[in-house]
Amino acid sequence: TASLFPHSPALDEEDRFCIATAAPDGAARLTVTWPVINSARRVMVLVSGADKAGIVAEVFEGFRLPKAVPAQGIAPVKGQLLWLLDEAAAAELSPVARG
């Protein structure tokens, strides 16, 4: 989600619009913060591929742990949230979560 990685100090930022962070491989990144994402009128998350199926299931059906699963921290205050998943990314979701 953006470049908000699990357990990153960027997840604690509440005052800045963007922040420098590091990817798990150590690569330097800039990311917008949760407050920016959550103040948007529309947030769209596009996920594709079987390699994302486990984390998609964790986002929707796992314990709520946004610091470990940053996509769980997406919650627009006054906006709309739309998830677009291909079949491979949705493969591990339960029938209930699939709707």
C-alpha positions, 0 to 999 in steps of 0.5 A, a space after each residue: 500500500 503506497 510504500 507503507 511497509 509492515 512495522 515501518 516508522 512511516 505508519 506512525 506519521 500523523 503530521 506529514 503528507 509524505 515521508 522517506 522510508 525504506 523497502 524491505 530490501 533496503 531501497 529508499 522510497 517516498 510514501 504518502 501517509 495514512 492521513 493523506 490516503 484516508 482523506 481522499 474522496 476516492 481510494 482505489 486499491 488494485 491487486 493482481 496475481 496469485 502472489 498477492 492472494 495470501 495478503 489479500 485474505 489477511 487484509 479482509 479476513 485476518 486479525 486487524 493489525 494495521 501495523 503488520 498489514 498496512 492495507 488494513 489502515 486504509 479507511 477513508 474518513 469521508 470517501 469511498 474505498 474500492 478494491 479491484 482484485 483479479 481472480 488470482 489475487 482473490 483466490 484465498 478469500 472465503 466465499 463470504 468475503 468474495 460476496 
